[in-house]
Amino acid sequence: MAIDPVVLLAEELRTAEAALDKATQIYNRDGKQAHAELVNMLLAKVKRLFAELFETEPTSALGAAELVRVAAQRLPFAYARHAAHLHEIADRLSGGQRSLSDLVWLRAMRAALTDGFFGKDGEKTARLLSLAIQGARRPVMVFQAVQPPLINPPWRGIIRG
């Protein structure tokens, strides 16, 4: 099974943001043109990764958890309680637990964000939650295959003698 594309994007985004933070610190220290170009390049990369994240549908609950975490980070500080609840849901999703109450809460939060109360940023965050809901509601496929053990495997003779 291929890894969820949202998980890959989220990891690449975290790496690019860490590099941007470090490059900004270096540029603030010495002010060299080369470091300014690096900061601009990393800014463009982070912007591109966020744009991809807003368009990529997760294929698993783990990918949905990443989107819920990003949505929680985008909420204003005044809504820290809601952000904390989103982080709790993300923790459950990343642990493989999908509950109906979490999906209902995510849908209610998405509706609140699209009502315009949060402004344009609310609509973008609602888009992330919509994608997360689509990924979290996907059915889980479990494949089980049992093979009988080999009675006399060919390598057994090597051990004996």
N, C-alpha and C positions, 0 to 999 in steps of 0.2 A: 504494500500500500504506500502510495506517495505521501510525503509529508504535506501538511496543510500549507497552502501558499501564504496565508495570513501570518502563520508562525514564522516563516522565512522572512517576510517583509518586516514584521515587528522586530525581529532580531537584527536585521540589516539597519533598520531605523534607529534602534538603540545604539548600535555601533557608530553610525554616522553622527548621532547627536553627541556621543562621548567625544568623538574626534573633533567635532565643531567646538565643543566646550574647551578642549585642550588647545586647539588652534587659536581660539579667541584670546585665551590667556596669554599665549606666546605673542600674538600680535599686539596686545595691550602693553606688554612688557617692552618690546623692541620697535614696533611700528614699521617693520620692513615691508616693502611692496610685495615680496614673494609670499609673505604670511597673509597679507590682505587678499591676495588672489586665492590662496588656499581657503580662507574663510568664505569668500564668495562662492567658490566651487562647492564647498560643503553645504552652504546654505541652499544652493540650487539642488543638490542631491537630496537634502532633507525635504525640501518642498516637493520634489518629484516622488519621493517615497510616500509622503503623506497623500499625494494625489492618487497613487496606486492603491494605497490602503483603503481609500474611500470608494474604490471601484471593485475591490476584490472580495468575492464571497467566500467565507470560510467553508471548508469541507468537513469540519469536525467541531466538537465542543471545545477543544483546545484552541482552535482558531477563533471561535466565538469569544472565548475568555480573553484573548488578547485584544479584541475589538472593544469589549466591555471595559477593560482597563484603560484603553486610550480614551474612551468616552468619559470615564470617571475623571481623568486628568484634565479634560477640557471644561469641566463644570466650574463656575465661579466659586470663590471661597465661601460665599454666603450659603452655598448648597453643599457644604462639606458632609452633612449627614447623609445626603443622597449619594454623594461620591463614595462614602464609606460603605453604603449598602451595595453599590455597584461593584466595589472591590470584593465584598463578601460573595456576591454572585459569581464573579470571575474566579475566585478561589475554588468555589464548588464546581464550576464548569471545568476548570483545569484539572480537577481531581476526578473528572469523569461523572460527576453527579449532575443530572439534569432533572429539575423538579418543575412541576406545573406552576407552582407559586412563583418561582423565579421568572418563568416565561411571562406570566401575567404581569408581574411587576415591571419587567423590561418593556412590555407593550404599553403599560400605563405611563411609564417614564418617556417613552418615545412619543406618545400622544401629547404629553405636557410640553415636550420640547418643540413639537411642530405647531403648537397653538400660537407661537410667536411671542410668548412670554419671555423667552431667553434671547430673542433677536435672531440675527442671521447665524450666529454661532450655534444657537440652539438647533437650527435646521440641519447644520452639518453634523452635529453630535447625534441628532435623531437618525441621520443616514447611517452612521456607524452602528447605532443600536438596531436598526432594521436589518443590516447585514449580519449582525451578531445573532439576532433572533432566527434568521434563515439558517445559519450554521448550527445553532443549538437545537433546532427542531428536527434536524435530519435524523433519520433512523440509524441506529448503530447496527452494523453488520458484523456478526461473529461467525467466523468459520472454524469449525473443529474437524480435525482429521486425526484419526488414530491408526497407527500402523502397528501391526503385531511385531514384537521383538524378534530379531533373528535368533534362531536356536543355536546355530553354529556359524557365527560370523567368520569371514575369511581371515581376520586378523588374530583370532584366538590362538591359532597354531604358533604364531610368532612369539607370544608371551610364554608359552609352555616350553618352547625348546629352542 
